[in-house]
Amino acid sequence: MNKLPQKLSIYLNNLNKCIGTANLLGLCVALSAIALPLINSESAIAQTSSSVIQLNNILAQAALGDDQITRYAAAVNAIENKRLEIFRTAKNNSNWSDVANLAESQQTKVCDLAQPPEFLQALCNELRSFTEKEIRQRGFTNKEFNQITREQRQNPYLRGLIQAKQMQLRSSK
């Protein structure tokens, strides 16, 4: 009689271990059932974000086209070269330091000062006139040119396309 309760005790011990193992396995299965869809949905969100970015990049390129990107890049290069030329000329003026300090204290560009000195007015007018002429010469209105400028600031892919085209244009000279 003594053996039966001992066998029953061993049986119950083994049963408890099996139930414990089954519970642990069940817990793992339950966690997997909960976690896997979350992991997959995060992956889906990441893939969706990536897809949206790729779509925006394709749309940006398609909306502008290579010709417009080339013309925009050429205009930007020409305007930047003129700006640097004007800047070098302005720096040679004896009043330049005062003007630059005033603009900095007002947190504005020197050409945007309320009352720039006469030497600077002429240079800023020359730059504005050149910029407008260059934009028109490249087949853009000011509004179109400014729109592309805003778009490339917001879209790194478009900005990269334009910068690559600028580099290509500079190296072909």
TIRO-2110 file (N, C-alpha, C; in Angstrom, 1 decimal):
// TIRO-2110
0.8, -1.2, 0.0, N, 1, A
0.0, 0.0, 0.0, CA, 1, A
0.8, 1.3, 0.0, C, 1, A
2.0, 1.1, 0.6, N, 2, A
2.9, 2.2, 0.7, CA, 2, A
3.3, 2.7, -0.7, C, 2, A
3.5, 1.7, -1.6, N, 3, A
4.0, 1.9, -3.0, CA, 3, A
3.0, 2.7, -3.8, C, 3, A
1.7, 2.5, -3.6, N, 4, A
0.7, 3.2, -4.4, CA, 4, A
0.8, 4.7, -4.2, C, 4, A
0.8, 5.2, -3.0, N, 5, A
0.8, 6.6, -2.8, CA, 5, A
2.2, 7.2, -3.3, C, 5, A
3.2, 6.4, -3.2, N, 6, A
4.5, 6.9, -3.7, CA, 6, A
4.5, 7.0, -5.2, C, 6, A
3.9, 6.0, -5.9, N, 7, A
3.8, 6.1, -7.3, CA, 7, A
2.9, 7.2, -7.7, C, 7, A
1.8, 7.4, -6.9, N, 8, A
0.9, 8.5, -7.2, CA, 8, A
1.6, 9.8, -7.0, C, 8, A
2.4, 9.9, -6.0, N, 9, A
3.2, 11.2, -5.8, CA, 9, A
4.1, 11.4, -6.9, C, 9, A
4.9, 10.4, -7.4, N, 10, A
5.8, 10.6, -8.5, CA, 10, A
5.0, 11.0, -9.8, C, 10, A
3.9, 10.3, -10.0, N, 11, A
3.0, 10.6, -11.1, CA, 11, A
2.6, 12.1, -11.1, C, 11, A
2.1, 12.5, -9.9, N, 12, A
1.6, 13.9, -9.7, CA, 12, A
2.8, 14.9, -9.9, C, 12, A
4.0, 14.5, -9.4, N, 13, A
5.1, 15.4, -9.6, CA, 13, A
5.4, 15.5, -11.1, C, 13, A
5.5, 14.4, -11.8, N, 14, A
5.7, 14.4, -13.3, CA, 14, A
4.6, 15.2, -14.0, C, 14, A
3.4, 15.0, -13.6, N, 15, A
2.3, 15.7, -14.2, CA, 15, A
2.4, 17.2, -14.0, C, 15, A
2.8, 17.6, -12.8, N, 16, A
3.0, 19.1, -12.5, CA, 16, A
4.1, 19.6, -13.4, C, 16, A
5.2, 18.9, -13.6, N, 17, A
6.3, 19.3, -14.4, CA, 17, A
5.8, 19.5, -15.8, C, 17, A
5.1, 18.5, -16.3, N, 18, A
4.5, 18.6, -17.7, CA, 18, A
3.6, 19.7, -17.8, C, 18, A
2.7, 20.0, -16.8, N, 19, A
1.8, 21.1, -16.9, CA, 19, A
2.6, 22.4, -16.9, C, 19, A
3.6, 22.4, -16.0, N, 20, A
4.5, 23.6, -16.0, CA, 20, A
5.1, 23.9, -17.3, C, 20, A
5.7, 22.8, -17.9, N, 21, A
6.3, 23.0, -19.2, CA, 21, A
5.3, 23.4, -20.2, C, 21, A
4.1, 22.8, -20.2, N, 22, A
3.0, 23.1, -21.1, CA, 22, A
2.6, 24.5, -20.9, C, 22, A
2.5, 25.0, -19.7, N, 23, A
2.1, 26.4, -19.4, CA, 23, A
3.2, 27.3, -20.0, C, 23, A
4.5, 27.0, -19.8, N, 24, A
5.6, 27.8, -20.3, CA, 24, A
5.5, 27.9, -21.8, C, 24, A
5.3, 26.7, -22.4, N, 25, A
5.2, 26.6, -23.9, CA, 25, A
4.0, 27.4, -24.3, C, 25, A
2.9, 27.3, -23.6, N, 26, A
1.7, 28.0, -23.9, CA, 26, A
1.9, 29.5, -23.8, C, 26, A
2.6, 29.9, -22.8, N, 27, A
3.0, 31.3, -22.6, CA, 27, A
3.8, 31.8, -23.8, C, 27, A
4.8, 31.0, -24.2, N, 28, A
5.6, 31.4, -25.4, CA, 28, A
4.8, 31.5, -26.6, C, 28, A
3.9, 30.6, -26.8, N, 29, A
3.0, 30.6, -28.0, CA, 29, A
2.1, 31.9, -28.0, C, 29, A
1.6, 32.1, -26.8, N, 30, A
0.7, 33.3, -26.6, CA, 30, A
1.5, 34.6, -26.9, C, 30, A
2.7, 34.7, -26.3, N, 31, A
3.5, 35.9, -26.6, CA, 31, A
3.8, 36.0, -28.1, C, 31, A
4.1, 34.9, -28.7, N, 32, A
4.4, 34.9, -30.1, CA, 32, A
3.2, 35.4, -30.9, C, 32, A
2.1, 34.9, -30.5, N, 33, A
0.8, 35.3, -31.2, CA, 33, A
0.6, 36.8, -31.1, C, 33, A
1.0, 37.4, -29.9, N, 34, A
0.8, 38.8, -29.7, CA, 34, A
1.9, 39.6, -30.4, C, 34, A
3.2, 39.2, -30.2, N, 35, A
4.3, 40.0, -30.6, CA, 35, A
4.5, 39.9, -32.1, C, 35, A
4.3, 38.8, -32.7, N, 36, A
4.6, 38.7, -34.2, CA, 36, A
3.8, 39.7, -35.0, C, 36, A
2.5, 39.8, -34.8, N, 37, A
1.8, 40.8, -35.6, CA, 37, A
2.3, 42.2, -35.4, C, 37, A
2.7, 42.5, -34.1, N, 38, A
3.3, 43.8, -33.8, CA, 38, A
4.6, 44.1, -34.6, C, 38, A
5.4, 43.1, -34.6, N, 39, A
6.7, 43.2, -35.3, CA, 39, A
6.4, 43.3, -36.8, C, 39, A
5.5, 42.5, -37.3, N, 40, A
5.2, 42.6, -38.7, CA, 40, A
4.6, 43.9, -39.1, C, 40, A
3.7, 44.5, -38.2, N, 41, A
3.1, 45.8, -38.5, CA, 41, A
4.1, 46.9, -38.5, C, 41, A
5.1, 46.8, -37.6, N, 42, A
6.2, 47.8, -37.6, CA, 42, A
7.0, 47.7, -38.9, C, 42, A
7.3, 46.5, -39.3, N, 43, A
8.0, 46.3, -40.5, CA, 43, A
7.1, 46.8, -41.7, C, 43, A
5.8, 46.5, -41.6, N, 44, A
4.9, 47.0, -42.7, CA, 44, A
4.9, 48.5, -42.7, C, 44, A
4.9, 49.2, -41.5, N, 45, A
4.9, 50.6, -41.5, CA, 45, A
6.2, 51.1, -42.0, C, 45, A
7.3, 50.5, -41.7, N, 46, A
8.6, 50.9, -42.2, CA, 46, A
8.7, 50.8, -43.7, C, 46, A
8.1, 49.6, -44.2, N, 47, A
8.1, 49.4, -45.7, CA, 47, A
7.2, 50.4, -46.3, C, 47, A
6.0, 50.7, -45.7, N, 48, A
5.1, 51.7, -46.2, CA, 48, A
5.8, 53.1, -46.3, C, 48, A
6.5, 53.5, -45.2, N, 49, A
7.2, 54.8, -45.2, CA, 49, A
8.2, 54.8, -46.3, C, 49, A
9.0, 53.7, -46.4, N, 50, A
10.0, 53.6, -47.5, CA, 50, A
9.3, 53.7, -48.9, C, 50, A
8.2, 53.1, -49.0, N, 51, A
7.5, 53.1, -50.3, CA, 51, A
7.0, 54.5, -50.6, C, 51, A
6.5, 55.2, -49.6, N, 52, A
6.0, 56.6, -49.7, CA, 52, A
7.1, 57.5, -50.2, C, 52, A
8.3, 57.3, -49.5, N, 53, A
9.5, 58.1, -49.9, CA, 53, A
9.9, 57.9, -51.3, C, 53, A
9.9, 56.6, -51.7, N, 54, A
10.3, 56.3, -53.0, CA, 54, A
9.3, 56.8, -54.0, C, 54, A
8.0, 56.8, -53.7, N, 55, A
7.0, 57.3, -54.6, CA, 55, A
7.2, 58.8, -54.7, C, 55, A
7.4, 59.5, -53.6, N, 56, A
7.6, 61.0, -53.6, CA, 56, A
8.8, 61.3, -54.5, C, 56, A
9.9, 60.5, -54.4, N, 57, A
11.1, 60.7, -55.2, CA, 57, A
10.8, 60.6, -56.7, C, 57, A
10.1, 59.5, -57.0, N, 58, A
9.7, 59.3, -58.4, CA, 58, A
8.8, 60.4, -58.9, C, 58, A
7.8, 60.8, -58.1, N, 59, A
6.9, 61.9, -58.5, CA, 59, A
7.7, 63.2, -58.7, C, 59, A
8.7, 63.5, -57.8, N, 60, A
9.4, 64.7, -57.9, CA, 60, A
10.2, 64.7, -59.2, C, 60, A
10.8, 63.6, -59.5, N, 61, A
11.6, 63.5, -60.7, CA, 61, A
10.7, 63.6, -62.0, C, 61, A
9.6, 62.9, -61.9, N, 62, A
8.7, 62.9, -63.1, CA, 62, A
8.0, 64.2, -63.2, C, 62, A
7.7, 64.9, -62.1, N, 63, A
7.0, 66.2, -62.2, CA, 63, A
8.0, 67.2, -62.8, C, 63, A
9.2, 67.2, -62.5, N, 64, A
10.2, 68.1, -63.1, CA, 64, A
10.8, 67.7, -64.4, C, 64, A
11.2, 66.5, -64.4, N, 65, A
11.9, 66.0, -65.6, CA, 65, A
13.4, 66.4, -65.7, C, 65, A
14.1, 65.7, -66.4, N, 66, A
15.6, 65.9, -66.5, CA, 66, A
15.9, 67.3, -67.0, C, 66, A
15.1, 67.7, -68.0, N, 67, A
15.3, 69.0, -68.7, CA, 67, A
15.2, 70.2, -67.7, C, 67, A
14.1, 70.1, -66.9, N, 68, A
13.8, 71.2, -65.9, CA, 68, A
14.9, 71.2, -64.8, C, 68, A
15.3, 70.0, -64.4, N, 69, A
16.3, 69.9, -63.4, CA, 69, A
17.6, 70.5, -63.9, C, 69, A
18.0, 70.2, -65.2, N, 70, A
19.2, 70.7, -65.8, CA, 70, A
19.1, 72.2, -65.9, C, 70, A
18.0, 72.7, -66.3, N, 71, A
17.8, 74.2, -66.5, CA, 71, A
17.9, 74.9, -65.1, C, 71, A
17.2, 74.3, -64.1, N, 72, A
17.2, 74.8, -62.8, CA, 72, A
18.7, 74.9, -62.2, C, 72, A
19.4, 73.7, -62.3, N, 73, A
20.7, 73.6, -61.8, CA, 73, A
21.6, 74.7, -62.5, C, 73, A
21.5, 74.8, -63.8, N, 74, A
22.3, 75.8, -64.6, CA, 74, A
22.0, 77.2, -64.1, C, 74, A
20.7, 77.5, -63.8, N, 75, A
20.4, 78.9, -63.3, CA, 75, A
21.0, 79.1, -61.9, C, 75, A
20.8, 78.1, -61.1, N, 76, A
21.4, 78.2, -59.7, CA, 76, A
22.9, 78.4, -59.7, C, 76, A
23.6, 77.7, -60.6, N, 77, A
25.0, 77.8, -60.7, CA, 77, A
25.4, 79.3, -61.2, C, 77, A
24.7, 79.7, -62.2, N, 78, A
25.0, 81.1, -62.7, CA, 78, A
24.7, 82.2, -61.7, C, 78, A
23.6, 82.0, -60.9, N, 79, A
23.2, 83.0, -59.9, CA, 79, A
24.2, 83.0, -58.8, C, 79, A
24.6, 81.8, -58.4, N, 80, A
25.6, 81.7, -57.3, CA, 80, A
27.0, 82.3, -57.7, C, 80, A
27.4, 82.0, -58.9, N, 81, A
28.6, 82.6, -59.4, CA, 81, A
28.5, 84.2, -59.4, C, 81, A
27.4, 84.7, -59.8, N, 82, A
27.2, 86.2, -59.8, CA, 82, A
27.2, 86.7, -58.4, C, 82, A
26.5, 86.0, -57.5, N, 83, A
26.5, 86.4, -56.1, CA, 83, A
27.9, 86.5, -55.5, C, 83, A
28.7, 85.5, -55.8, N, 84, A
30.1, 85.5, -55.3, CA, 84, A
30.9, 86.6, -55.9, C, 84, A
30.7, 86.9, -57.2, N, 85, A
31.3, 88.1, -57.8, CA, 85, A
30.9, 89.4, -57.1, C, 85, A
29.6, 89.5, -56.9, N, 86, A
29.1, 90.8, -56.3, CA, 86, A
29.7, 90.9, -54.8, C, 86, A
29.7, 89.7, -54.1, N, 87, A
30.2, 89.7, -52.8, CA, 87, A
31.7, 90.1, -52.7, C, 87, A
32.5, 89.6, -53.7, N, 88, A
33.9, 90.0, -53.7, CA, 88, A
34.0, 91.5, -54.0, C, 88, A
33.2, 92.1, -54.8, N, 89, A
33.2, 93.5, -55.1, CA, 89, A
32.8, 94.3, -53.9, C, 89, A
31.8, 93.8, -53.2, N, 90, A
31.3, 94.6, -52.0, CA, 90, A
32.3, 94.6, -50.9, C, 90, A
33.0, 93.5, -50.8, N, 91, A
34.1, 93.4, -49.7, CA, 91, A
35.2, 94.3, -49.9, C, 91, A
35.4, 94.7, -51.2, N, 92, A
36.5, 95.7, -51.5, CA, 92, A
36.2, 97.1, -51.1, C, 92, A
34.9, 97.4, -50.8, N, 93, A
34.5, 98.7, -50.4, CA, 93, A
34.9, 98.9, -48.9, C, 93, A
35.4, 100.2, -48.7, N, 94, A
35.8, 100.5, -47.3, CA, 94, A
34.7, 100.4, -46.2, C, 94, A
33.5, 100.6, -46.7, N, 95, A
32.4, 100.5, -45.7, CA, 95, A
31.8, 99.1, -45.5, C, 95, A
32.4, 98.1, -46.1, N, 96, A
31.8, 96.8, -46.1, CA, 96, A
31.7, 96.3, -44.7, C, 96, A
32.7, 96.4, -43.9, N, 97, A
32.6, 95.9, -42.5, CA, 97, A
31.5, 96.4, -41.7, C, 97, A
31.2, 97.7, -41.8, N, 98, A
30.1, 98.4, -41.1, CA, 98, A
28.8, 97.8, -41.6, C, 98, A
28.7, 97.7, -42.9, N, 99, A
27.4, 97.2, -43.5, CA, 99, A
27.2, 95.7, -43.1, C, 99, A
28.2, 94.9, -43.2, N, 100, A
28.1, 93.5, -42.8, CA, 100, A
27.7, 93.4, -41.3, C, 100, A
28.3, 94.2, -40.4, N, 101, A
28.0, 94.2, -39.0, CA, 101, A
26.5, 94.6, -38.8, C, 101, A
26.1, 95.6, -39.5, N, 102, A
24.7, 96.1, -39.4, CA, 102, A
23.7, 95.0, -39.8, C, 102, A
24.0, 94.4, -40.9, N, 103, A
23.1, 93.3, -41.4, CA, 103, A
23.1, 92.1, -40.4, C, 103, A
24.2, 91.8, -39.8, N, 104, A
24.3, 90.7, -38.8, CA, 104, A
23.5, 91.1, -37.6, C, 104, A
23.7, 92.3, -37.1, N, 105, A
23.0, 92.7, -35.9, CA, 105, A
21.4, 92.8, -36.1, C, 105, A
21.0, 93.0, -37.4, N, 106, A
19.6, 93.0, -37.7, CA, 106, A
19.1, 91.6, -38.2, C, 106, A
20.0, 90.7, -38.2, N, 107, A
19.8, 89.3, -38.6, CA, 107, A
19.1, 89.3, -40.0, C, 107, A
19.7, 90.0, -40.9, N, 108, A
19.2, 90.0, -42.3, CA, 108, A
20.4, 90.0, -43.3, C, 108, A
20.0, 89.8, -44.5, N, 109, A
21.0, 89.8, -45.6, CA, 109, A
21.4, 91.3, -45.9, C, 109, A
22.6, 91.5, -46.4, N, 110, A
23.0, 92.9, -46.7, CA, 110, A
22.1, 93.6, -47.7, C, 110, A
21.6, 92.8, -48.7, N, 111, A
20.7, 93.4, -49.7, CA, 111, A
19.3, 93.6, -49.2, C, 111, A
19.0, 93.1, -48.0, N, 112, A
17.7, 93.3, -47.4, CA, 112, A
17.7, 94.4, -46.4, C, 112, A
18.8, 95.1, -46.2, N, 113, A
18.8, 96.2, -45.2, CA, 113, A
17.8, 97.3, -45.7, C, 113, A
17.2, 98.0, -44.7, N, 114, A
16.2, 99.0, -45.0, CA, 114, A
16.8, 100.2, -45.8, C, 114, A
18.0, 100.6, -45.4, N, 115, A
18.7, 101.7, -46.1, CA, 115, A
20.1, 101.3, -46.3, C, 115, A
20.4, 100.5, -47.3, N, 116, A
21.8, 100.1, -47.6, CA, 116, A
22.5, 101.3, -48.2, C, 116, A
23.8, 101.4, -48.0, N, 117, A
24.6, 102.5, -48.6, CA, 117, A
24.5, 102.4, -50.2, C, 117, A
24.8, 103.5, -50.8, N, 118, A
24.7, 103.6, -52.3, CA, 118, A
25.5, 102.5, -53.0, C, 118, A
26.7, 102.3, -52.6, N, 119, A
27.5, 101.3, -53.3, CA, 119, A
26.9, 99.9, -53.3, C, 119, A
26.2, 99.6, -52.1, N, 120, A
25.6, 98.3, -52.0, CA, 120, A
24.2, 98.2, -52.8, C, 120, A
23.5, 99.3, -52.8, N, 121, A
22.3, 99.4, -53.6, CA, 121, A
22.5, 99.0, -55.0, C, 121, A
23.6, 99.6, -55.6, N, 122, A
23.9, 99.3, -57.0, CA, 122, A
24.2, 97.8, -57.2, C, 122, A
25.0, 97.3, -56.3, N, 123, A
25.4, 95.9, -56.4, CA, 123, A
24.2, 94.9, -56.2, C, 123, A
23.4, 95.2, -55.2, N, 124, A
22.2, 94.4, -55.0, CA, 124, A
21.2, 94.5, -56.1, C, 124, A
21.1, 95.6, -56.7, N, 125, A
20.2, 95.8, -57.9, CA, 125, A
20.8, 95.0, -59.1, C, 125, A
22.1, 95.0, -59.2, N, 126, A
22.7, 94.2, -60.3, CA, 126, A
22.5, 92.7, -60.1, C, 126, A
22.6, 92.3, -58.8, N, 127, A
22.3, 90.8, -58.5, CA, 127, A
20.9, 90.5, -58.8, C, 127, A
20.0, 91.3, -58.3, N, 128, A
18.5, 91.0, -58.6, CA, 128, A
18.2, 91.0, -60.0, C, 128, A
18.7, 92.0, -60.8, N, 129, A
18.5, 92.0, -62.2, CA, 129, A
19.0, 90.8, -62.9, C, 129, A
20.2, 90.4, -62.5, N, 130, A
20.9, 89.2, -63.1, CA, 130, A
20.0, 88.0, -62.8, C, 130, A
19.6, 87.8, -61.6, N, 131, A
18.8, 86.7, -61.1, CA, 131, A
17.6, 86.6, -61.9, C, 131, A
16.8, 87.6, -62.0, N, 132, A
15.6, 87.6, -62.8, CA, 132, A
15.8, 87.3, -64.3, C, 132, A
16.8, 87.9, -64.8, N, 133, A
17.2, 87.6, -66.3, CA, 133, A
17.5, 86.1, -66.4, C, 133, A
18.4, 85.6, -65.5, N, 134, A
18.8, 84.2, -65.6, CA, 134, A
17.6, 83.2, -65.5, C, 134, A
16.7, 83.5, -64.6, N, 135, A
15.5, 82.7, -64.4, CA, 135, A
14.7, 82.6, -65.6, C, 135, A
14.5, 83.8, -66.2, N, 136, A
13.7, 83.9, -67.5, CA, 136, A
14.4, 83.2, -68.6, C, 136, A
15.7, 83.4, -68.7, N, 137, A
16.5, 82.9, -69.8, CA, 137, A
16.5, 81.3, -69.7, C, 137, A
16.3, 80.8, -68.6, N, 138, A
16.3, 79.3, -68.4, CA, 138, A
14.9, 78.8, -68.5, C, 138, A
13.9, 79.6, -68.9, N, 139, A
12.6, 79.2, -69.2, CA, 139, A
11.6, 79.1, -68.0, C, 139, A
12.0, 79.7, -66.9, N, 140, A
11.1, 79.7, -65.7, CA, 140, A
10.5, 81.1, -65.4, C, 140, A
9.4, 81.0, -64.7, N, 141, A
8.9, 82.2, -64.1, CA, 141, A
9.5, 82.3, -62.7, C, 141, A
9.4, 83.5, -62.1, N, 142, A
9.9, 83.5, -60.7, CA, 142, A
9.2, 82.6, -59.8, C, 142, A
7.9, 82.4, -60.0, N, 143, A
7.0, 81.6, -59.2, CA, 143, A
7.5, 80.1, -59.4, C, 143, A
7.7, 79.7, -60.6, N, 144, A
8.1, 78.3, -60.9, CA, 144, A
9.5, 78.0, -60.2, C, 144, A
10.4, 79.0, -60.4, N, 145, A
11.8, 78.8, -59.9, CA, 145, A
11.7, 78.7, -58.3, C, 145, A
10.9, 79.6, -57.7, N, 146, A
10.8, 79.6, -56.3, CA, 146, A
10.1, 78.3, -55.8, C, 146, A
9.2, 77.8, -56.5, N, 147, A
8.5, 76.5, -56.2, CA, 147, A
9.5, 75.3, -56.2, C, 147, A
10.3, 75.3, -57.2, N, 148, A
11.4, 74.2, -57.2, CA, 148, A
12.3, 74.4, -56.1, C, 148, A
12.7, 75.6, -55.7, N, 149, A
13.6, 75.9, -54.6, CA, 149, A
13.0, 75.4, -53.3, C, 149, A
11.7, 75.6, -53.1, N, 150, A
11.0, 75.1, -51.9, CA, 150, A
10.9, 73.6, -51.9, C, 150, A
10.6, 73.0, -53.0, N, 151, A
10.5, 71.6, -53.1, CA, 151, A
11.8, 70.9, -52.8, C, 151, A
12.9, 71.4, -53.4, N, 152, A
14.2, 70.7, -53.1, CA, 152, A
14.6, 70.9, -51.7, C, 152, A
14.2, 71.9, -51.0, N, 153, A
14.5, 72.1, -49.6, CA, 153, A
13.8, 71.0, -48.8, C, 153, A
12.6, 70.6, -49.2, N, 154, A
11.8, 69.6, -48.5, CA, 154, A
12.1, 68.1, -48.9, C, 154, A
12.7, 68.0, -50.1, N, 155, A
12.8, 66.6, -50.6, CA, 155, A
14.3, 66.4, -50.9, C, 155, A
14.9, 65.6, -50.0, N, 156, A
16.4, 65.3, -50.1, CA, 156, A
16.7, 64.6, -51.4, C, 156, A
15.9, 63.8, -52.0, N, 157, A
16.1, 63.1, -53.2, CA, 157, A
16.2, 64.1, -54.4, C, 157, A
15.3, 65.0, -54.4, N, 158, A
15.3, 66.1, -55.4, CA, 158, A
16.5, 67.0, -55.3, C, 158, A
16.8, 67.3, -54.1, N, 159, A
18.0, 68.1, -53.8, CA, 159, A
19.2, 67.4, -54.3, C, 159, A
19.3, 66.1, -54.1, N, 160, A
20.5, 65.3, -54.6, CA, 160, A
20.5, 65.3, -56.1, C, 160, A
19.4, 65.2, -56.7, N, 161, A
19.4, 65.2, -58.2, CA, 161, A
19.9, 66.6, -58.7, C, 161, A
19.4, 67.6, -58.1, N, 162, A
19.8, 69.0, -58.5, CA, 162, A
21.3, 69.2, -58.3, C, 162, A
21.8, 68.8, -57.1, N, 163, A
23.2, 69.0, -56.8, CA, 163, A
24.1, 68.1, -57.7, C, 163, A
23.7, 66.9, -58.0, N, 164, A
24.4, 66.1, -59.0, CA, 164, A
24.5, 66.8, -60.3, C, 164, A
23.4, 67.3, -60.7, N, 165, A
23.3, 68.0, -62.0, CA, 165, A
24.2, 69.3, -62.0, C, 165, A
24.2, 70.0, -60.9, N, 166, A
25.1, 71.2, -60.8, CA, 166, A
26.6, 70.8, -60.9, C, 166, A
26.9, 69.7, -60.2, N, 167, A
28.3, 69.2, -60.3, CA, 167, A
28.7, 68.8, -61.7, C, 167, A
27.7, 68.1, -62.4, N, 168, A
28.0, 67.7, -63.7, CA, 168, A
28.2, 68.9, -64.7, C, 168, A
27.4, 69.9, -64.5, N, 169, A
27.5, 71.1, -65.3, CA, 169, A
28.8, 71.9, -65.0, C, 169, A
29.2, 71.9, -63.8, N, 170, A
30.5, 72.6, -63.4, CA, 170, A
31.7, 71.8, -64.0, C, 170, A
31.6, 70.5, -64.0, N, 171, A
32.8, 69.7, -64.5, CA, 171, A
32.8, 69.7, -66.0, C, 171, A
31.7, 70.0, -66.7, N, 172, A
31.7, 69.9, -68.1, CA, 172, A
32.2, 71.3, -68.7, C, 172, A
32.5, 72.2, -67.9, N, 173, A
33.0, 73.5, -68.4, CA, 173, A
34.5, 73.5, -68.7, C, 173, A
END
